[in-house]
Amino acid sequence: MLLDFLSELEHRCSVFLQAQGHADSAHDLNHISRVVKVARQLAIEEGADLAVVVPAAWLHDCVSLPKNHPERHLASTLAGDRAINFLASIHYPSEYYGAIHHAIRAHSFSANISPQTLEAKIVQDADRLDALGAIGIARCMQVSGALNRPLYSLNDPFCEIREPDDTFYSIDHFYNKLFHIADSLNTPSARLEGKRRERVMRIFLDDLALEV
């Protein structure tokens, strides 16, 4: 019964999101689909409520602002508001609204809101895992390319001497942010996967160092 219910919800979420647009190619429907997949798996492993996790994961970026937008920190709150309006329009059970709204608000780095429920922790973990691993490398390059940032500093590509500055160089984002994600994840299942993905990224930098 729950699976049929969620299947219909996911179809409606997909149709809704296709009409919303996205801030950049790293936050498109493919990103959302990956976050949903990982969030669902984490929810099963950690014993969370799928009726909260699945819609929150689908709708976490239904309002998406560019990385350099001055109101970026408000995007997740705006997304939570829009998500609840959408869920109300399709008559999703209202007893889940508060938990879904909180999970969406808390997923964002820039919002700096601490997740208070297991479901919110899982949605945050799933979104952050998508910044790691092979897909994380690809997404970093997508965003940096859109912002016209060079790949690395010619004089010190891997921040061996200087402080990383990811407002100037793409690779600096690994040192400034991405390599800190795995240790910050909330759930044991996510931390395990985060460390695997981090190793993929470190191997990439080792290989890159042989070529530059």
N, C-alpha and C positions, 0 to 999 in steps of 0.2 A: 504494500500500500504506500509506504513512504517513498520507495523507489519510483513508483509511477508518478507520485505527487511531485517529486523533485525533477523528474524528467520533463514534465510539462513546464515547471518553473524555469528550467534551464533553456528550453526552447524560447520561452517568452523573453527571458533576459537577453539571449543572443539577438533576437529581432530588435529589441529595445536599444541595445548597444550599437548595432549597426547604423542606427539613425543618429547617434550622438556625436560621432567623430572622435578624434583623439589628438593629443597635443603633439605627439611625434611618433615615429615608426617603432620606437622601443616600448610604447604604451598602447599598442594596437590590440585588436581582438585576439591575435595569437598569444600575446603576453597574458591576457586575461584567461584564455583557455588553459595555459600552462599553470597559472596560479590556482585555478579551480582544481586541476588534476592533482597538484601537490597538496593543496589544502584538504581535499577529500581523503587522500591517503593518510596524511597526518592525523586527521580527525578520527579515522578508523583505528590507527595505531595508538592514539592517546585517549580514546574514549570520549570524544567531544560530540556535541549535538550537531548533526548534519543539517538540521532544519535552520540553524543559525549560520553555520560555516559556509554552506553552499551558496545561498543568496548573497552573503557578504563578500565572498570571493568573486562572484560574478560581477558585482556592482561596485567593487572597491574603487575603480577608476572611472565611474560613469561621469564624473567631472574631472578633467585632466588639464592641468596648466603646464606650460613649458617650464623647464628647469630654472630658467632665468627670469621668470615672471615675478613681479613684486608681491603678488598675493599667493604665491605657491603654497605657503604655510596654511592657507585656508581651504585648499582644494579638497582635502579629505572630509572636512566638515560639510562643505557644499555637496560633495558626493553622497555623504550620508543622508542629507536632507532630500536630495533628488531620488535616492534609492528608496527611501520610505514612501515618498509620494508615488513612485512607480508601483511598489509592492501593494500599496493601498488601492491603486487603480485596478489591480488584478485580483484583489480580495485575498491576498496572502494573510494568514492568521496574524492578527495584531499583537498577540502575546509575545511574538518574536521581535517586534520592531525595535525595542530598546537595545536588545543585545546585538542586533544586526547593525544598528546605527553606531554603537560604540565600537564594534569591530572594524567598521569602515573608517571611522575617525582615527582610530589608534594605529592603523596599518602604516601610516606615512612617517618617513624620517623627519620631514620638515615640520610636521605638526607637533612633534615632541610630546605626544600623549601616551602615557603608560597604559598598556593593556591590562584590564582588571579581571578578565574572564579567560578561561581556557580557550574558548572559541576565538576571542580577539587575539590571543597569543598565537594561535594557529594561523589565522589569516595574515597576521604580521609576518610570521615565519615564512609562509608560503610566498608572499610577495618579495621578501628579502632574499630568499633562495634563488629567485629568478634573476638576481643581480650577480650571481656567482656561477662558476663553471664555464663550460663552452658557450652557453647561451648568454651568460653574463659578459663575457668578452665581446661577443657580437653586439649586444645592446649598448655597452659602453662606447664602442666605435660608432654605432648609429647616432647616439646622442652627441658625441664629440664632433662628428662630421657635420651634423646639423648646426652646431654652434661654431663651426669653422676653426676648431682647435687643432694644432699640429699634434702628431702622434707622440712625440717625445722631445725632450730638451737635447739639443745636439751636444752640449758640453757635459751633461750628466744625465743620461737617459733614465737611469734607475734610482735616482735620488740617493746616491751613495754619500754625497757631501751636502747638498742643498736640502732645504725643507720642501716637501712635495706641495705643488700648487696646481690643483686640478681646474682652476679657472683659466690656466694657460695651456696645459698639456694633458693629453688623454691618459697616458700611462700613469701619470701622477695620481689619478683617481683610484688606482689599485692600492697605492700606499696610503692615500689620504682617507679612504673610506672602505673600499671593498674587502681588504684583508682584515678588517675589524668586525665584519659582519658575523662570521661563523661563531665567534665567542659570545656574541650578543644575542643569539637566538634563544628563544624561550623554552622550547621543548626538547627532550632528549633525542627524539627521532629527527628533528630538524638539525640539531647540532651535529649529529653523526653525518647526515647528508651534506651539511654545510662544509665540514672539514674535507669531505671527498671532493667537493666542487672547488674548494680553495686550492687543493693540490693541483687540480687541472690548470688553474690560473698561474700558479707558480711555475709549473712546467712550461707553460706558454712563454713566460718572461725569460726563463732560462734559454729556451730555443731562440727567442727574439734577440737575446744578447749575443748569440753566435752570428747574427746576420746584420747587425748594425755597427 
